[in-house]
């Protein structure tokens, strides 16, 4: 609690309701959102906490707490997936959220006080979205009833319905770590299938044939007979899509992870990487140089296939592809997350400026609405119903923000380097060596290529040399 007070009292941080924290409570089967507008003031927050027995949910505290930055960065390296966190501070003998389930794997770390947890069977196994507020009647009997004390850790899988109440006495503080949001076989196939289908189209003329003339099912519901025929045709077409080891890497998932994950914990650059070291410029010293990656867990190697159209299948079934390795335009790309922002990690893409724009638009709509006359009571009732629905939708958005521990990440692009595909073996060996120094001469032959590789990696802060 003292850390939160210090953070709120530091005006430079500009901690705001909604963006950085939520205030809520769950009373008599109903959840109430008690957010105020604008920056959060400690005195008002503390007053609401003590008088109204609220729960304070702070979003992504790893932005400010070094221990969480270190922990979550390590977990992201381990899982190969984003790891978010929220802190929940709940007044004694109170509950903040309604029963619900989330679309993430959850780890609970109890820090202060005690909290009584009830877990229930998931209504949907491994859901890909979070739930609405659930009623006590909907969730049945608990499958686990447990009280967590400081130092206790609990895990429950995606989709597990849960609710928790702080015990009497002091307030409760716990940290929720969450991961594996939208990290499923289905999402993997969605990212991979376009590439696999394009490869199959290049090799199979059946997939390049035109659709049947006047295919009515594109515009109207097909007849049962036509539907069965089209479904059978599509199934046979899918059999032409082949998966090979060279095509199992999802560029989309890898690039998205590296673009949005935490940077290395307290990375320190002790030398000037803008200046190329003398030992890389001297042929004699270069041949004796050893190299290692500084942060191998923050780097990925992705082969980008040539954009040149491949040869199509000929009548005899052979592929008319005359490109050789020397002329192939394929590249190998090195993506890394060393320059990522800790402050923006796992935060919503909606900026304060966008929020202000939304408010301006709402004000304009209200002003325009004053000029519209109500025709009858029936229309007035419809408008009130629509407003009620809008309020419910806004409340549901608040629930999403309060529960979705990983948040909606911003669209970002990771830093990358491009090398000729012949460098791929050297880069793979360097990454496989982890933190071990290996001789440069064992990676590549030729002074020019050795220097090209090392100088490029050096200027991106990716390597140490000795």
N, C-alpha and C positions, 0 to 999 in steps of 0.2 A: 504493500500500500504506500509506503514512503517513497518508493521509486516512482510510482505513478504521480504522487504529489509533486515531486521534484520536476518531473517531465512537464506537467501542466503549468507549473509556475515559471517555466522557461519559455518566455514569449517567442523566442526564436524558432521553436519547434512548431508553433501554430497547430496544436492538436485540436481537431474539430469533431463535432458530433457527426455521426454517419460515416465520414471518411476514415476516421481513426478509432472511434469507439462508439458503442451503443449502450444505452441504459434501458433496462427492461425489468419486468417482474411478471410472475405467474400467480394469479390469485383466483380462487373459486372456478378453476377450469378455464380461465381466460388469460391470454398473454397481453400485456400492455407495453407499448413502446413509449418511453418517457424521454426521448431525445429532445434537447433544446436546439436552437439555431446557432450556427456559427461556431467560433472557438469555444472549447470547454474550459470553464473556470473552476478551479479546485474547490472554492468555498461552496458554490452551488451544487457541484457534483457530490461533495461530501454531505451536504444538507439533505439532498434527495436520498443518498445511500442510507443515512442513519434514520431519517424520519419515515421514508416510504419503503424501506427495506428492499432496495433494488439490487440488481446484478449489473456490474460494469463489465462489458466485454471489450477488450482492447485488441485491435486487429494487428497481426503481424509484428509482435514486439521484437523480433530479431532485428528489426531496423534500428533499434536503440540499445538492445542488451547484447553485449559481446558473447556471453556464455551461450545464448540461444543461437547467435550467428554461427559460432563454432560447432555446436551440436547439429544444427540443421544442415550446415554445409557438409558435414561428415555423413549425415543420413542421405543426403542427395547423391553423394558419391556412391554410397552403398546400394541404394534402391535404383539408381539411374532414373529418378523421377523427382518432380518438385515436391518439397516438403514445406507446408505452411504451419503457422501456429496462431493461436489466440490465447489470451489470458482472461479467465473468468474470476471476478471478485464478487462474492455473494454475501449479503448480510446474513447474520446468524438466523437460523430457523426460518429461512425463506427459499424460494425457488425462482429462477429467472426465466426459464423457457418451458414451453409445453412439451409433452412427449413428441418425439419425432425421430426420423432416421436420416442419415446423411449418405452422400455418394462418395465417401472417402473412407480409408482405413484409419482408425482412430487410436491414438495412445494418450492416456490421461496421466499426468504427473501431478500429484497432490503436493502443494507447497506449504500452505498455511491452513490451520484449522482442520475441520473434518467435513466430509460430504457423503451423504447417503445416496447411493446409486441403485437404480432398478433398471435391469435390462430385460427386453422382451424379444420374442422370436420375430424375425423379419417377415413382413407380409409379402415381400418380393425378394427373392434371392439375388444378391449382388446387383442392386439397382444402379442405373446410370444417371439417376437424378435424385435430388433430395425430396423429402415429403413435405406436405402441408402440416400444420399443427394437427395432432391427433388427439382425440378425446380419450378419457380413461376407459370408456366402454369399448373403444375400438382396439385396444392393445392387449386385452386379456390379462393373464397372470404372468408375473415376472419369472424369467428363467434364472436370474441371478439377482440377489438382494444383498448388497455389501456396502460397508462404510469404509471410505479411504481416509487414512491419516497421513500426516506429513511424511514424505519419503516413499509412499506407496505408488505403484505404477499399475495401470490396467489397460488392456488392449481389448477392443471389440471390432469385429469385421464390418465392412461396408453393408449398410442396410439394417443393422441392429437398432431396434427401437430403444430409446433410452430417455430417462429423466433423472434429475438429481436435485437434492435439497441440502442446503447447508444445515449442519446440526446446531443445536443450541450452544450458547457460549460465545465464542469469538467468530468473526467472519471467516469464510473459506476462500482460499485462492488456489486455483489449479490451472495448469497449462495443458492445452489440447494440441497435440502434434498430429498432423493429418497428411496423408499421401495417397497415391494411386487414384487420383481423380481422372476419369476418362482414360485410364491406362489399362485397356482390355484387349483381348484378341480381336474383338469386333472393331475397335478403333484402329488397331494395327492394320487389319485388312482394308479398312476404309482408306488409310493413307497409302497402302502399298498397291492396291488393285489397279488404279489408273496406269501406273508404270508397267505392271504385268500385262495389262490389256493392250497397251500400245506396243509392247514387245511382241505379243501374239499377233497383232494386226500386221506387223511388218513381215511376219513369217508365214501367215496363213491367208490365202486368197479368200477363203470363205468369209472371214471377218471383214473383208473389204468389198464384198458384193453389195449392190444396192438393195434397199428394202423392197419387198414386193409392191408392185404397182397398186395404188389405191388401198394401202393397208388401213382398213377402217379402224382398227384397234388403237391407232394413234389419236383418234379424234372422238370415238364413241366406245361404249362398252362392247367388247367382242361377243359374238355368239359363243355358246359353250364349245362347239366343235372347233371354231376358229381359235378360241382361247387355248384349248388343249394342244392344238397344232403349234401355236406360237410358243407356248411354254416348253414343249418338247424340243423345238428348234433352239430356243435359248439355252436349254440344258445341254444340248450337244455342242453349242458354241462355247459354253463355259469349259468344256473338257479340253478345248484347244489352248486354254490359258495355263501355261506351265510355270511352275516355280522352280528356280534353280538357286544354288547357294550364292551365286553372284547377285541375285536380285532380292535377297531377303532383308536388306538394310533399308529401313524407312527413313528417307532423308527428312521428311516433314517432322516426324516425331523427334529425331535427333537434333535437328536445327532449332526446333521450338524449345526443347529442354535446355540446350546450351544458351539460347538467347534470353531465357527468363530465370535461370537458376541463380543462386547466390554466387558472388565471386569468392575466391579463396580467402579463408580467414586470415586477416591481418597480413596479407602478402606484403613483403618488403623487398623493394628493389634497391640493392646496395650499390649497384654500379650504373653508370650511364649507358643505357642501351641505344641511345641515338648515335653514339660513336662506335664504329666497328673496331673491336679489339685488334691490336697489332698481330697477335698470333694467328688470326684468321686471314690476314693479308700476306703473311709470309709463307711461302710454299713449304719450307723446312719445318716451321712451327705448326703449320696446319696438319701435316702428316702425323705429328705426335700428339695432336689434340684429342682429348676425350670429352664426351658430351652426355648430358642427361636432361630429361624434361623436368622443369620446375614443378609443374602441377599436372601430371599425366591424367588424373581423374577429371580434369577440366578441359580436356581436348578430345576431339573426335576426328577420325579420318574417313572421308566419304568420297567414293569414286563417282564422278559425274560422267555419264556416258556421252558419247559424241552426239551433237545435234544433227549431224549429217544423216540423211536418210539412208538406212541400211538397204541392202539388196533384197528384193522380194523373191518369193518362192517361184521357181520355174516349173514348166509342165512336168519335168521328170522328178520333181520333188527336191531338187538341189537348190541351195541358196546362192544367188548370183551376187556375191559380196566380194569385191576386189580390193577393199581397203586392207592395207597391212598395218602392222603395229607402228611403223615409223610415221605413216601418214594419218593415223587415227587422231581425232581431235579430243579424245577423252582426257579429262583432267582429274587430278586427285586434290581434294580440298581439305584443308585443316581448319576446323572450327574450334573456337575456344571461348571461354567465359571470363577471362581475366579482367575485362573492362566493364563487366556488368555492374549495375547499381544496387548496392545493398538497400538504399532508402526506398527504392521502388519495388523491391522484391514482393511478389504476390499481391500487389495492391491493385485496386480497381482502376480501369483505364479512364473512368470519369473524373476529370480534373475539376478543380474549384471553378474555373472559368466556365466549363460546360454546365456545372450546376447553376451558376449565375444566369447563363443563357436560358436554361430551362425555366428558371424563375421569371425572367423577363417575358418569355413566351406565355407563361401562365397568366401574368399580369395583363398582357395584351388581350388574351382570350377573355379575361374577366371584364375588361373595359368594353370589348365588342359585345359581350353578352348583355351588358346593361341596356343596349339599344334594341334588343329583341323583346317584343311583347309576347306575353303568354296568351295563347288562344283559348285554352280551356283547362279545367282542372285535371283532365286526363293526361295532357301533355306535361303538366307540372308534376304529376305523380311519376311519369316516366323519367323525367329529369332527375327526380329525387332518387329513384331506383338506380339510375345510371351513376349518380354521385356515390351512392352506397357501394356499388360495385367497384368504382374507382378507388374508394377508400380501402376496400378489402384488398384490391390489387396492390396498393401502395404498402399496406401492412405486410402482404406476402413478400414484397420486395425487401422490406426490412428484415423479415425472417430469413430470406435468402442471404442477406449480407451478414446477419448475426450468426448463421450456422455454417455458411460455406467457408470453412477455415482456410481453404486455399485461395479463395477469392477468384475474381476474373482477372487474369493476367493481361498486361498490355501487349499489343502486337509489336514485337521488337525483332531485330535481326542480329545474330551473333557475328562477331568478327571472324574473318576467314582469310586464309592464304590459298593461292592456287599454284600447283606444281604440275609439270608433265607427269603423265601416268607412270612413267618409268621410276619416279621417286617413291611410289607407293610402298615398295618392299622396305626401303630404308626407313620411312616414316613408321611403318608397322613395327619394325624391329626396335625402333627407338621408344615407341609407346609400350611395347611388351617388356622392355628393360626396366620399366617403372622409374624408380629414383636412382638406379645404378648407372654410374659412368661407363660408357663404352667407347672404344676407339672410333674415330671418324672414318678411318680407312676400312673398317669392317662394314660400313654402311653403304658407301658408294665408291666407285672407281673414278678417278679423274679429279684433278685439283679444281677445275672449274665447277663441276657439279657439287663437289663437297662444299665449296665456298658459297655457292648459290643457296644451298639448303641451310647451312648454318647461319649465314648472314640474315636470311629472311626470318628464321625462327628467333634469332637474337633480337632483332628490332621489334618483335612482338612480345618481348619479355618471356618467351616460352622455354628458354634453355639456360642451363649453367654450363660453363666450360672450364676445363683445367688442363 
